[in-house]
Amino acid sequence: MMGYESQMAEEARLWKHKLLRRPSLFERTSKKAQSKMNTFIPEKVHQTITESIKKMVEATLVGSNMTTFPKKIDNLTFEEREKLVEKSIGAFKKTAAIEGASTGAGGIFLGLADFPLLLGIKMKFLFEVASIYGYSTKEYEERLFLLYVFQLAFSSDTHKEQVLEMIENWEVKKHEIKDLDWRVFQQEYRDYIDLVKLMQVLPGIGAVVGGVANYQLLNQLGECAMNCYRLRLFSKQQ
């Protein structure tokens, strides 16, 4: 690999090591508490939430698939593509922060509206990143890959190892997967951001919390997406 690619391969390796670190006592306790709370929610409610998020994500995927990156990128080097991804992360972080601050300032009802709006921003961002790295999101497997990237960014530490294994071996795994486990997808995502979104609807601090939280969530997704594509691309060169 070239100098820049070797440097990014090492960065991806360190990111992976950090991602798979042992969860802290607080994180393990929080996950157990959330799992316990989920057992008190009636099964019909779980099914309704799962189906709602599935439809929401599917609708977002269809809409995002119509978005194409405006610049010609066919002949760009890997380093040039990564610079475009970094610019995209910056732009989407600002968009998410503005959206979070505006809905957070509107009280509980607009605060709740932030959930689908932020989800749409995240999905549109992932489509743009895939396009920059040279993958066609017209293919079902590529859209499914984006959902696994999303899941890796916003899931519990106990679930991340399993998702990362899928991503690292995607060229093999993509032929085995028929569909996403939507129940796990929605529950992991909800558990991850529930506390943040709860604080966002609180009077007085909602705007600040919403803006900062959305900015950080997009930053986290951006870091995850870049390193997932690095792992995928570099695995082909070994």
Order of alpha helices (4+ residues) and beta strands (2+ residues): alpha-alpha-alpha-alpha-alpha-alpha-alpha-alpha-alpha-alpha
